[in-house]
Amino acid sequence: MILNASQIRAWDAFTIEHEPIRSIDLMERAALACFHWLEMKDLTSRSFQIFCGKGNNGGDGLALGRILLQAGARVDIYVLSPENMGTADFQCNLLRWKDFSKREIHWLKESNDFPALASNSLVIDALFGSGLNRPLEGINALLINYLNEHAKEIISIDLPSGLMPDTLKIGIPIIQANHTLSFQIPKLAFYFPENEKFIGQIHLLDIGLSPGFLHQVVPEISLINQEVVEKIYKPRQRFSHKGTFGHALLLAGSYGKTGAALLASKACMHSGVGLLTVGVPQCAYLVLQVGLPEAMVTSDEKKNNLATMMPNYSNYQAVGIGPGIGTEKRTRKWLIHQLLVIQCPLVLDADALNAIAYEEKWHCIPKNSILTPHPKEFDRLFGVCQNSQERMLKAIEKAKELSCIVVLKGHHTLIATSEGEVWFNTTGNAGMATGGSGDVLTGIITGLLAQGYVPKDAALLGVWLHGQSGDMASKRQGQEALVASHIIDFLGDAFLLMANR
């Protein structure tokens, strides 16, 4: 799950009360976790320049510096010096430093106090962490910019200073960390692509916060991981037959985009569906018959586009529409008519969404449909968004408004349900940013729907399987060489992860 900043503070307080443990000792535990990470990475022999604010993040930095010093590292401490005294735990760690070490603390009162940064030193950012609620300015902003310009390598504790934990801010001074050592649970800021250049590699460190707190908190956002999908996954029964696993219909393809139909169809078959019929224009008929002999194929009266086909939808347990169908006017009109008569579970992807946007027919989307747009398709459908947080909030709004499920594709694909649930996926990699990857996802989710998974579960399981297959493929192919068909090749391995538990 993802907790907001106030919930994480409440978790700290709960742990302090119920373990029980003093807040200063919890801070020591966090500093030790950071030290052990540095030790594991064989970095403790380096010299360190630690920059601290006067809040609890600065207290973490002081405690880490003392522990590093005890381990024999060379450590220099720099403290931003506004007028306030700082938090009680910061002051406590300041006294501990002075009691332990005769090394001078450097106070940064103005930009002339900024130190030279040694080329072989590691800069530790313990300035503000997740306690920030407004953009930095004055000497604080000057120091952030100075460190970004001159530091060779920066490790941020908790959160890169200047970054907001729950709100996306663009164009403000933020530390550009190579590594972020965050505690216990991921923060929403980690899931916005605009923040990638600030957070570097994320490392979640367990500091032993009380698990009992999680039983009483309601998260705003949940994470799709293996534990979640194993509860959704339905193992096959021995006496099953092909009828047990449903009959899916995919309506896909146009002249020049037959590959989209083939990829979606192969993925659907590999997702476990019992029967698959593919509806394509005449130009794609032979390709589908030869390329996927396991599927049945039916063709439109038109040669190059879907425009006249009227399936008997009562024959199918799920329908997927959109991969490669194009956006010609007659196809758009045909699609809108299908939306008015389809009554079985439905996946709408790619050109189906573009066609709805062109025709401005959002009200025609059947309830409980699964929409799978990438960001540009989402903006065409629902209006241009200025950033990923705005797009996330709009996805949540539209899922409720249309009583559907929005699968907003990305590195951490977001799923918003009509009940207001929000999920981020934890599988997938940049190698999957390739043509046809979305068509594969459409096929997987359609196949799961046909097998009887409810729309929410089909979306959660389908997105996880898609990403997990891509992760397995990238280990074999490398991210650069990965293509959409490789994702299909590893679907069986992804299923085995769940089946063999």
C-alpha positions as CSV (number, residue, x, y, z in Angstrom):
1,M,0.0,0.0,0.0
2,I,0.9,3.7,-0.2
3,L,0.4,5.9,2.8
4,N,0.4,9.7,2.7
5,A,2.7,11.8,4.8
6,S,0.2,12.3,7.7
7,Q,-0.5,8.5,7.8
8,I,3.3,7.7,8.0
9,R,3.7,10.2,10.8
10,A,0.8,8.5,12.6
11,W,2.5,5.1,12.0
12,D,5.6,6.5,13.7
13,A,3.5,7.7,16.6
14,F,1.7,4.3,16.8
15,T,5.0,2.5,16.9
16,I,6.4,4.8,19.6
17,E,3.3,4.2,21.7
18,H,2.8,0.5,21.2
19,E,6.3,-1.0,20.9
20,P,7.0,1.1,23.0
21,I,10.1,3.0,21.8
22,R,11.3,6.5,22.2
23,S,11.2,8.7,19.1
24,I,15.0,9.3,19.4
25,D,15.6,5.5,19.4
26,L,13.3,5.1,16.4
27,M,15.5,7.7,14.6
28,E,18.6,5.7,15.6
29,R,17.0,2.6,14.1
30,A,16.5,4.5,10.8
31,A,20.1,5.7,10.8
32,L,21.3,2.2,11.4
33,A,19.2,0.9,8.5
34,C,20.9,3.5,6.2
35,F,24.3,2.6,7.6
36,H,23.7,-1.1,6.9
37,W,22.7,-0.3,3.3
38,L,25.9,1.7,2.8
39,E,27.8,-1.2,4.4
40,M,26.1,-3.7,2.1
41,K,27.1,-1.6,-0.9
42,D,30.7,-1.4,0.4
43,L,30.5,2.4,0.6
44,T,31.5,2.9,4.2
45,S,35.2,3.4,3.3
46,R,34.3,6.5,1.3
47,S,34.4,10.0,2.8
48,F,31.0,11.6,3.5
49,Q,29.7,15.1,3.4
50,I,26.3,15.1,5.2
51,F,24.0,18.0,4.8
52,C,21.3,18.4,7.5
53,G,18.3,20.5,8.1
54,K,17.1,21.1,11.7
55,G,14.1,18.8,11.4
56,N,13.9,15.0,12.0
57,N,15.5,14.4,8.6
58,G,18.5,16.3,9.8
59,G,18.4,14.2,13.0
60,D,18.6,11.1,10.8
61,G,21.7,12.6,9.1
62,L,23.4,13.5,12.3
63,A,22.8,10.0,13.7
64,L,24.1,8.4,10.5
65,G,27.2,10.6,10.5
66,R,28.0,9.5,14.1
67,I,27.5,5.8,13.2
68,L,29.7,6.2,10.1
69,L,32.4,7.9,12.2
70,Q,32.3,5.1,14.7
71,A,32.9,2.7,11.8
72,G,36.0,4.7,10.8
73,A,34.7,6.7,7.9
74,R,35.6,10.4,7.3
75,V,32.6,12.5,7.9
76,D,31.9,16.2,7.6
77,I,28.5,17.6,8.9
78,Y,26.9,20.7,7.5
79,V,23.8,22.2,9.0
80,L,21.5,24.7,7.4
81,S,21.3,27.4,10.0
82,P,18.0,29.3,10.1
83,E,17.0,30.9,13.4
84,N,14.9,28.1,14.8
85,M,16.4,25.6,17.2
86,G,15.1,22.6,15.4
87,T,13.2,19.5,16.6
88,A,13.9,17.9,19.9
89,D,15.3,14.8,18.3
90,F,17.6,16.9,16.1
91,Q,18.9,18.7,19.1
92,C,19.4,15.4,20.9
93,N,21.5,14.0,18.0
94,L,23.4,17.3,17.9
95,L,24.4,16.8,21.5
96,R,25.3,13.1,20.8
97,W,27.6,14.2,18.0
98,K,29.3,16.7,20.1
99,D,29.7,14.2,23.0
100,F,31.2,11.6,20.6
101,S,33.3,13.6,18.3
102,K,35.6,16.7,18.4
103,R,35.0,17.2,14.7
104,E,33.6,20.6,14.0
105,I,30.0,21.0,12.6
106,H,29.8,23.5,9.8
107,W,26.9,26.0,9.9
108,L,25.6,27.2,6.6
109,K,24.1,30.7,7.2
110,E,24.7,32.1,3.7
111,S,25.8,30.8,0.3
112,N,29.4,31.9,1.0
113,D,29.4,29.1,3.6
114,F,28.8,26.4,1.1
115,P,31.8,24.0,1.1
116,A,33.8,22.6,-1.8
117,L,32.6,19.1,-2.6
118,A,35.3,16.6,-2.9
119,S,35.2,14.5,-6.0
120,N,35.6,11.2,-4.1
121,S,33.0,12.0,-1.4
122,L,29.5,10.9,-1.1
123,V,27.0,13.6,-0.4
124,I,24.2,12.6,2.0
125,D,21.0,14.7,1.7
126,A,19.3,14.9,5.1
127,L,17.9,18.4,4.7
128,F,14.1,18.1,4.6
129,G,12.9,14.6,3.7
130,S,9.2,14.1,3.6
131,G,8.3,16.8,6.1
132,L,8.2,19.5,3.4
133,N,4.9,21.1,2.5
134,R,5.9,24.1,0.4
135,P,8.6,24.8,-2.3
136,L,12.0,25.8,-1.1
137,E,13.3,29.3,-1.4
138,G,16.1,31.6,-0.2
139,I,19.3,29.9,1.1
140,N,17.5,26.5,1.1
141,A,16.9,26.7,-2.7
142,L,20.4,28.0,-3.3
143,L,21.9,25.0,-1.4
144,I,19.8,22.5,-3.4
145,N,20.9,24.0,-6.7
146,Y,24.5,24.1,-5.5
147,L,24.5,20.4,-4.5
148,N,22.9,19.4,-7.8
149,E,25.5,21.3,-9.8
150,H,28.7,20.2,-7.9
151,A,28.0,16.9,-6.2
152,K,29.3,13.8,-8.0
153,E,26.9,11.4,-6.2
154,I,24.0,12.2,-3.8
155,I,22.2,9.8,-1.5
156,S,18.9,11.2,-0.1
157,I,17.5,10.0,3.2
158,D,13.7,9.4,3.2
159,L,13.0,11.7,0.2
160,P,15.1,14.0,-2.0
161,S,14.9,17.4,-0.4
162,G,12.5,19.7,-2.1
163,L,10.3,16.8,-3.3
164,M,6.7,16.7,-1.9
165,P,5.7,13.2,-0.7
166,D,2.0,13.5,-1.9
167,T,1.9,16.3,-4.4
168,L,3.6,16.8,-7.7
169,K,5.3,20.1,-8.1
170,I,7.2,21.0,-11.3
171,G,9.9,23.6,-11.8
172,I,11.0,24.0,-8.2
173,P,14.5,23.3,-6.6
174,I,14.7,19.5,-5.8
175,I,17.8,17.4,-5.0
176,Q,18.7,15.1,-7.9
177,A,19.6,12.0,-6.0
178,N,21.4,8.9,-7.3
179,H,19.8,6.8,-4.6
180,T,16.9,7.4,-2.2
181,L,16.9,5.5,1.1
182,S,13.2,5.6,2.1
183,F,11.7,3.9,5.0
184,Q,9.2,1.0,5.3
185,I,6.7,1.9,2.6
186,P,6.8,3.6,-0.8
187,K,5.5,7.2,-1.2
188,L,3.2,8.5,-3.9
189,A,6.0,10.8,-5.2
190,F,7.8,7.6,-6.4
191,Y,5.1,6.9,-8.9
192,F,5.1,10.1,-10.9
193,P,7.3,9.9,-14.0
194,E,8.2,13.5,-13.7
195,N,10.1,12.7,-10.4
196,E,12.3,10.0,-11.9
197,K,15.3,12.3,-12.3
198,F,15.1,13.3,-8.6
199,I,14.7,10.0,-6.9
200,G,17.2,7.8,-8.7
201,Q,17.2,4.2,-7.5
202,I,14.7,3.7,-4.6
203,H,15.6,1.4,-1.7
204,L,13.0,0.7,0.9
205,L,14.6,0.1,4.3
206,D,12.7,-1.8,7.0
207,I,12.9,0.1,10.3
208,G,10.5,-2.1,12.2
209,L,7.4,0.1,12.3
210,S,4.6,-1.7,14.1
211,P,2.6,-3.9,11.7
212,G,-0.5,-3.5,13.8
213,F,-1.0,0.0,12.5
214,L,-1.7,-1.3,9.0
215,H,-4.7,-3.2,10.3
216,Q,-6.5,0.0,11.2
217,V,-5.5,2.4,8.4
218,V,-7.3,2.8,5.1
219,P,-4.8,3.4,2.3
220,E,-5.6,5.9,-0.4
221,I,-3.7,3.7,-2.9
222,S,-2.8,0.0,-3.0
223,L,-0.1,-1.9,-4.8
224,I,-0.6,-4.8,-7.1
225,N,2.0,-7.4,-6.2
226,Q,2.3,-11.2,-6.2
227,E,0.6,-11.5,-2.8
228,V,-2.5,-9.6,-4.2
229,V,-2.8,-11.6,-7.5
230,E,-2.3,-15.0,-5.8
231,K,-5.6,-14.3,-3.9
232,I,-7.3,-13.5,-7.3
233,Y,-5.9,-16.3,-9.3
234,K,-8.2,-19.3,-9.9
235,P,-6.3,-22.6,-10.4
236,R,-7.8,-25.0,-13.0
237,Q,-9.8,-27.9,-11.8
238,R,-9.0,-31.4,-13.2
239,F,-12.4,-32.0,-14.8
240,S,-12.5,-28.7,-16.6
241,H,-13.1,-28.5,-20.4
242,K,-12.8,-25.7,-22.9
243,G,-16.3,-24.5,-22.2
244,T,-15.3,-23.9,-18.6
245,F,-12.9,-21.2,-19.5
246,G,-15.2,-19.1,-21.7
247,H,-15.5,-17.9,-25.3
248,A,-13.9,-14.5,-26.0
249,L,-14.4,-12.2,-29.0
250,L,-11.8,-9.8,-30.2
251,L,-12.6,-7.2,-32.8
252,A,-9.4,-5.9,-34.1
253,G,-7.2,-5.0,-37.0
254,S,-7.3,-2.9,-40.2
255,Y,-5.2,-2.6,-43.3
256,G,-1.6,-2.2,-42.2
257,K,-2.4,-3.0,-38.6
258,T,-3.1,-6.7,-38.8
259,G,-0.3,-7.3,-36.3
260,A,-2.2,-5.6,-33.6
261,A,-5.1,-8.2,-34.0
262,L,-2.6,-11.1,-34.1
263,L,-0.8,-10.0,-31.0
264,A,-4.0,-9.4,-29.0
265,S,-5.3,-12.8,-30.1
266,K,-2.2,-14.7,-29.2
267,A,-2.1,-13.1,-25.8
268,C,-5.8,-13.9,-25.3
269,M,-5.2,-17.6,-26.1
270,H,-2.1,-17.7,-23.8
271,S,-4.1,-16.2,-20.9
272,G,-6.1,-19.4,-20.6
273,V,-9.3,-18.7,-22.5
274,G,-11.3,-21.8,-23.7
275,L,-12.3,-20.5,-27.1
276,L,-11.5,-17.4,-29.1
277,T,-13.2,-15.8,-32.1
278,V,-11.4,-12.9,-33.8
279,G,-13.4,-10.5,-35.9
280,V,-11.2,-8.8,-38.5
281,P,-11.6,-7.0,-41.9
282,Q,-11.1,-9.3,-44.9
283,C,-7.5,-8.2,-45.5
284,A,-6.6,-9.7,-42.1
285,Y,-8.5,-13.0,-42.4
286,L,-5.7,-15.2,-43.9
287,V,-3.0,-13.8,-41.5
288,L,-5.1,-14.7,-38.4
289,Q,-6.0,-18.2,-39.8
290,V,-2.4,-19.0,-40.5
291,G,-0.8,-17.1,-37.6
292,L,-3.1,-18.4,-34.9
293,P,-4.7,-21.8,-35.8
294,E,-6.1,-22.2,-32.3
295,A,-8.5,-19.3,-32.9
296,M,-11.7,-19.0,-35.0
297,V,-11.8,-16.1,-37.4
298,T,-14.7,-14.2,-38.9
299,S,-14.4,-11.3,-41.3
300,D,-16.2,-8.1,-42.0
301,E,-17.8,-7.4,-45.4
302,K,-15.3,-4.5,-45.9
303,K,-11.9,-5.3,-47.1
304,N,-9.7,-2.9,-45.0
305,N,-11.7,-1.9,-42.0
306,L,-14.3,-3.1,-39.5
307,A,-17.5,-1.3,-40.5
308,T,-20.5,-3.8,-40.9
309,M,-19.9,-6.8,-38.7
310,M,-22.7,-7.5,-36.2
311,P,-21.7,-10.4,-34.0
312,N,-24.2,-12.2,-31.8
313,Y,-22.8,-11.1,-28.5
314,S,-24.8,-13.5,-26.5
315,N,-22.4,-16.2,-27.7
316,Y,-19.5,-14.7,-25.8
317,Q,-18.5,-14.3,-22.2
318,A,-16.2,-11.2,-22.9
319,V,-15.4,-8.9,-25.8
320,G,-12.3,-6.8,-26.5
321,I,-12.4,-4.1,-29.1
322,G,-9.8,-1.7,-30.4
323,P,-6.3,-2.9,-31.3
324,G,-5.5,-1.6,-34.8
325,I,-9.1,-0.9,-35.9
326,G,-8.2,2.6,-37.1
327,T,-10.4,5.7,-36.8
328,E,-12.1,6.0,-40.2
329,K,-15.5,7.5,-40.0
330,R,-17.4,4.4,-40.9
331,T,-15.4,2.4,-38.3
332,R,-16.2,5.0,-35.6
333,K,-19.9,4.9,-36.4
334,W,-19.8,1.1,-36.4
335,L,-18.1,1.1,-33.0
336,I,-20.6,3.4,-31.3
337,H,-23.4,1.1,-32.5
338,Q,-21.7,-1.9,-31.0
339,L,-21.4,-0.2,-27.6
340,L,-25.2,0.2,-27.6
341,V,-25.8,-3.6,-28.0
342,I,-22.9,-5.3,-26.1
343,Q,-24.1,-6.6,-22.8
344,C,-21.2,-8.9,-21.8
345,P,-18.0,-7.7,-20.1
346,L,-16.0,-5.4,-22.4
347,V,-12.4,-4.2,-22.8
348,L,-12.0,-1.0,-24.8
349,D,-8.4,-0.2,-26.0
350,A,-6.5,1.9,-28.5
351,D,-8.5,3.0,-31.5
352,A,-11.8,2.1,-29.8
353,L,-11.0,4.8,-27.3
354,N,-9.8,7.2,-30.0
355,A,-13.1,6.7,-31.9
356,I,-15.1,7.4,-28.8
357,A,-13.1,10.6,-28.3
358,Y,-13.6,11.7,-31.9
359,E,-17.4,11.1,-31.6
360,E,-17.6,12.5,-28.1
361,K,-19.7,9.5,-27.0
362,W,-18.4,8.8,-23.5
363,H,-22.0,8.2,-22.4
364,C,-22.2,5.1,-24.7
365,I,-19.5,3.3,-22.7
366,P,-21.3,0.3,-21.0
367,K,-21.0,0.2,-17.2
368,N,-18.3,-2.1,-15.8
369,S,-16.2,-1.8,-19.0
370,I,-12.4,-1.8,-18.7
371,L,-10.7,1.1,-20.5
372,T,-7.0,0.7,-21.2
373,P,-5.6,4.0,-22.5
374,H,-2.0,5.1,-22.6
375,P,-1.5,8.8,-21.5
376,K,-2.1,10.3,-25.0
377,E,-5.3,8.2,-25.6
378,F,-6.5,9.2,-22.1
379,D,-6.0,12.9,-22.8
380,R,-7.8,12.6,-26.2
381,L,-10.7,10.9,-24.4
382,F,-11.0,13.0,-21.3
383,G,-9.1,16.3,-22.0
384,V,-5.5,17.3,-21.8
385,C,-3.8,16.9,-18.4
386,Q,-0.8,19.1,-17.5
387,N,1.0,16.3,-15.5
388,S,0.7,12.8,-14.2
389,Q,-0.9,13.6,-10.9
390,E,-3.7,15.6,-12.7
391,R,-4.1,12.6,-15.0
392,M,-4.3,10.2,-12.0
393,L,-7.0,12.3,-10.3
394,K,-9.0,12.5,-13.5
395,A,-8.8,8.8,-14.0
396,I,-10.2,8.3,-10.5
397,E,-13.0,10.8,-11.3
398,K,-13.9,9.3,-14.6
399,A,-13.9,5.7,-13.3
400,K,-16.5,6.7,-10.8
401,E,-18.5,8.9,-13.2
402,L,-18.7,6.2,-15.9
403,S,-19.0,3.3,-13.5
404,C,-16.1,1.6,-15.3
405,I,-12.5,0.6,-14.7
406,V,-9.7,2.8,-16.0
407,V,-6.4,1.1,-16.7
408,L,-4.0,4.0,-17.3
409,K,-0.9,2.4,-18.8
410,G,2.6,3.4,-17.8
411,H,5.7,2.2,-16.0
412,H,3.6,1.8,-12.9
413,T,0.2,1.2,-14.6
414,L,-2.7,2.8,-12.5
415,I,-6.0,1.1,-12.1
416,A,-9.0,3.1,-10.9
417,T,-12.3,1.4,-10.1
418,S,-15.8,2.7,-10.0
419,E,-15.8,2.2,-6.3
420,G,-12.9,4.6,-5.9
421,E,-10.2,2.1,-5.4
422,V,-6.8,3.0,-6.8
423,W,-4.0,0.6,-7.5
424,F,-0.4,0.9,-8.9
425,N,1.2,-2.0,-10.5
426,T,4.7,-3.2,-9.3
427,T,5.7,-5.2,-12.3
428,G,7.0,-4.1,-15.7
429,N,10.0,-2.3,-17.2
430,A,11.0,0.2,-19.8
431,G,11.7,-2.6,-22.4
432,M,7.9,-2.9,-22.7
433,A,7.6,0.6,-24.1
434,T,7.3,-0.9,-27.6
435,G,4.6,-1.2,-30.3
436,G,2.1,-3.9,-29.6
437,S,2.6,-4.2,-25.9
438,G,-0.8,-2.6,-25.2
439,D,-2.4,-5.0,-27.7
440,V,-1.0,-7.9,-25.6
441,L,-2.5,-6.4,-22.5
442,T,-5.9,-6.1,-24.1
443,G,-5.8,-9.8,-25.1
444,I,-4.8,-10.9,-21.6
445,I,-7.5,-9.0,-19.9
446,T,-10.2,-10.1,-22.4
447,G,-9.2,-13.7,-21.9
448,L,-9.4,-13.4,-18.1
449,L,-12.8,-11.8,-18.3
450,A,-14.1,-14.6,-20.5
451,Q,-12.9,-17.1,-17.9
452,G,-15.2,-15.6,-15.3
453,Y,-13.0,-13.1,-13.5
454,V,-14.9,-10.0,-12.4
455,P,-13.7,-6.9,-14.2
456,K,-11.7,-5.5,-11.3
457,D,-9.9,-8.8,-10.8
458,A,-9.3,-9.3,-14.5
459,A,-7.7,-5.8,-14.7
460,L,-5.5,-6.4,-11.6
461,L,-4.4,-9.9,-12.6
462,G,-4.0,-9.0,-16.2
463,V,-1.8,-5.9,-15.6
464,W,0.4,-7.8,-13.2
465,L,0.8,-10.8,-15.5
466,H,1.6,-8.5,-18.4
467,G,4.3,-6.7,-16.4
468,Q,5.7,-9.9,-14.9
469,S,6.0,-11.5,-18.3
470,G,7.8,-8.4,-19.5
471,D,10.2,-8.6,-16.6
472,M,11.0,-12.2,-17.4
473,A,11.4,-11.4,-21.0
474,S,13.7,-8.5,-20.3
475,K,16.0,-10.8,-18.3
476,R,16.3,-13.1,-21.4
477,Q,16.2,-10.5,-24.2
478,G,17.4,-7.3,-22.6
479,Q,15.2,-4.2,-22.5
480,E,16.4,-2.8,-25.9
481,A,15.7,-6.0,-27.8
482,L,12.4,-6.8,-26.2
483,V,9.3,-6.8,-28.4
484,A,5.6,-7.4,-27.7
485,S,5.6,-11.0,-28.8
486,H,8.3,-11.8,-26.1
487,I,5.8,-10.8,-23.5
488,I,3.4,-13.4,-24.8
489,D,6.2,-16.0,-24.8
490,F,6.7,-15.6,-21.0
491,L,3.1,-15.5,-20.0
492,G,3.2,-19.2,-19.0
493,D,6.2,-18.5,-16.7
494,A,4.3,-15.7,-15.0
495,F,1.3,-18.0,-14.4
496,L,3.6,-20.6,-13.0
497,L,4.8,-18.1,-10.3
498,M,1.3,-18.2,-8.9
499,A,0.4,-21.8,-9.6
500,N,3.5,-23.2,-7.9
501,R,3.1,-21.3,-4.7
